[in-house]
Amino acid sequence: MKENLIYPAAKYTRLKRQVGGNREKYHYEETFGQPMEEFYGITMPNAWNRRILAEIEFSIRLSKELNGKYDGILHQTLDYLLDKMNNEGALTINTCKEAEQMLLPLSGVAKEYELILAAHAHIDMNWMWGWQETVAATIATFQTMLKLMEEYPDFHFSQSQAAVYKIIEDYAPELKEKMKQRIREGRWEITASAWVETDKNMPSAESLLNHIYYTKKYLKEHWEVEEASLDIDFSPDTFGHSAHLPELDTLGGVKYYYHCRGLDGDNALYRWRSKSGKELLVYREQYWYNSGITPLPAIGLIDVAKRSGGLKTGLVVYGVGDHGGGPTRKDLERAIEMMEWPVFPQLRFGTFHDYFKAAETVRDKIPVVEQELNFIFPGCYTTQSRLKLGNRHAENGLYEAECLDAFANGILHTPYQSVQYESAWQSMLFTHFHDILTGSCVQESREHAMGLLSHSIATAGTRASFAMQALAGNIDTSGISMEEGLPVESKAYSQSEGAGAGYGITALKGIPAPEQGAGLTRIYHIFNVTACDREDNCLLTVWDYTGDLRYLYAQDTNGKEIPIQLIDTMPKTYWDHKYFRVLVKVKAPAFGFTTIVLSQKEAEEYQIYLQPSVRTNKPTENIILENKFLRAEFDFKNGSLISLNDKKTGKELLKDKERGGLRYLTTERDSSSAWQIGRYTDIQSDCFQTTKITMEKGNLRQGFTVEQTVKNSLVKTEVFLEEGARALTIHLEIDWHEVSRDKEPVPVLLYHLPLKETDNFLYDVPGGVQYRRGMQLDVPGLTFGAALDEKSSKAVFLASDCKYGYRGSEDGLSCTLINSTTNPDPYPERGIHNITLYAGICEKNPVILQTLVSRFLHPLLFQSGNVHKGTLPLTESMLKINGGLLNETQNAVVSGIFRLNRKLVVRISEICGQRAEVNLEFNQEPKKAGLIDIVGTEMDGTVTISGNTVKVSIPAYSTVMVQISGEEI
């Protein structure tokens, strides 16, 4: 019985399978790299066979799109070829040419489709190798591109990442002028709007905006590239994208977005809209960002057009990548060959801007996406703890330094070291590469990144210290009495001045605060870098104090005694100096400072000491930590959390018969890596063996320390609750020795709160906050995850000073601390880790929650001082946001304060979903105020000046930059 083939596709399939060297595809395959046929030594179809088969395949799809308009021609052509194949056993060149002539009536319609070939070299920064290899790969790639440009006059090349251009400037300056010439010609397109192809879930909003700012600044100053041309956010391999990126990118003048990962569905070309209403025009790669030149993308162009609002212009991003390389001569020759095919889409060398210019014509026809583009590779929120720690403290440190330095510069006209900040930011921004900060890298990469982060942290600490010293040096302390009791204890006999150099800068955080005072009376200036007035504990370190600590007391600026608590009852040794630490309850104004005086009281009587009255053993009881906000109960045997009670409502927050605290678990090896937290296979909370518990009691802080072993590791957990605090502080020092041995499950450590209310969760993300339903998956949070009680106004939060992976589910809320996978680094976590968590209760309002966590992450800072005259009062707020008060009506947060073009800039984000009316109150009357973009260009917006107050109106979910100028501002 003769088979009746009625579909052109059926005939084409039969024909294709008879052509020697053909290999049928049964699923999606990448187009880059060496074809499998070549790898296995299989002779592929010759050039004319490939040509006619590709033209027919495209024609079949084209005819189908036109309701079978050309099926008759296709049947005729296919019958001809099948007959030749059956009779001659092959498709000769003449046969292919004749068949192509038969297809020529389709040529005009075929050429309505266009494919832009955008060459690119994906250069991973230090992914599986060290810095020196990244430098070598970058230079070799660009040498090749320059050579190809000489040989192929129509060839265009696009390259992202400001960091690679800095490599050329630093290591291969002889290439720079040649590259600049190609840039001027328009043949070398710079697609960089970030220092590197950065992660978009873990860097803060300030970091993401500074990626744009420092990239534009560098490329303009060193490569003569216009800032406005840098309007593409090229993020091909980034592991997820915050929902607020369209808002942040547009503030930086970015219009277009290119990515591969992080969005399910069929979208190719779409508009990505943030909650603020700002949009990016986005292309989601349909093949891969390391594609090779083959007929496949052109053949699939009709299908891609359907996903692109009918746009008949497509995009191919081609070039050897990951380790650089870029397009090869083979790619260019194949492209030139296919450009001559008459029954095929037009192919041309071009750029990303060429594509997006075409895409603008269908903007109104493409779908709108209004969500975060997540989640993929959730292990990256945890893996390589040292990198996360360094990043967080570098970001915090630079925020504090720029803020303090900006105020000192305005008030005192001290130098604002922009060059040093630029260097510090560039170093940190490099570590944001999507395989560095994410931890999906090797030891050599981590070590290089830690060096860069150390530079950023050192710069931040130095600049913050100098700014505070400058301010402190101008505070009028002449009214403070320094009278002392005994001549031998006078200032002349003190060795305290200069003591403490380098002290307290451990675990990649802390600000230098060497002692400036002497004698029995010490002056300390306390600085608050947050937007709200605070009454918090400040931990002071006092050096070489010769007084009697039993009589130590503190006074505020009004001479009123304020509460203190000695952390050290006896001095400790640091090199050749002695010190002790003391908590002081301080009221510090928003973005301001205050002054306290430590001194020694006169003895009212000479004390005598008798045997203590308690002379019997007491039964061991559970540990209770309690203040006016919460009550926490811990098991006396191991320190696990038994109860967490909201004192305001009396509500117990933990599930019945479940306990909070550390959990050791294992995950499935096959689904675990640096990129993945694998499927949980076993969860243990009883493998912690307690060796020691010690208690701490005081009027300002109460707590305990528990030392435990878990498997081969040691964990020291310090838990305390401060008077007036909304959260427990849980500091962990983990000496981790667990490794994932061959074929065994992967050890993971997390902290878990088994909460009753777990329906809805809130996380802070770059540019705002994100509400998410519960799920058995680690999700990203910049500093916290919070479980929202839908029956009340409260939230239970878990925050961290250095972790990013949270899991909110029906089980409760947890933070993943350590992931001991073996891939790609076999020992990513061995060593000592310092992690601080905060577990507490507050209102659901995102601003209150974010501000509260910010207070934990930006503790009160101090610098010691002495007696002198000055122009500044003992206490002052240098800037108040809405009076410095925090309440339920607040809906905006400050993310950065710094100098740009010598003027003060305050960056503010509205995060609650309603227009914010923000008042910036200064001590002097501003001369001018307005909104600017990332590079300082004035923008439209509602900003007015009334006396000393700048009033700013911020649309819902928007981020604005307010620029203020004036004397001492």
Helices and strands as residue ranges (DSSP letters): H 8-18, H 36-39, H 47-65, H 71-88, H 93-103, G 104-106, H 107-110, E 114-119, H 131-151, E 157-159, H 162-171, G 173-175, H 176-185, E 188-190, H 205-223, G 227-229, E 232-235, H 245-251, E 256-259, E 269-273, E 279-284, H 296-299, H 301-306, E 313-318, H 329-339, E 346-350, H 352-359, G 360-365, E 368-369, G 378-381, H 385-412, H 418-430, H 443-473, G 487-489, G 491-493, E 522-528, E 534-543, G 549-551, E 552-555, E 561-562, E 564-566, E 572-574, E 577-588, E 592-600, E 623-626, E 630-634, E 641-646, E 651-652, E 661-667, G 669-671, E 680-684, E 688-696, E 701-710, E 713-722, E 727-736, E 746-753, E 760-765, E 768-773, E 779-780, E 784-788, E 794-800, E 805-809, E 812-819, E 831-843, H 846-857, E 861-865, E 876-877, E 880-881, G 882-884, E 892-900, E 903-910, E 916-921, E 928-932, E 938-939, E 943-946, E 949-954, E 959-965
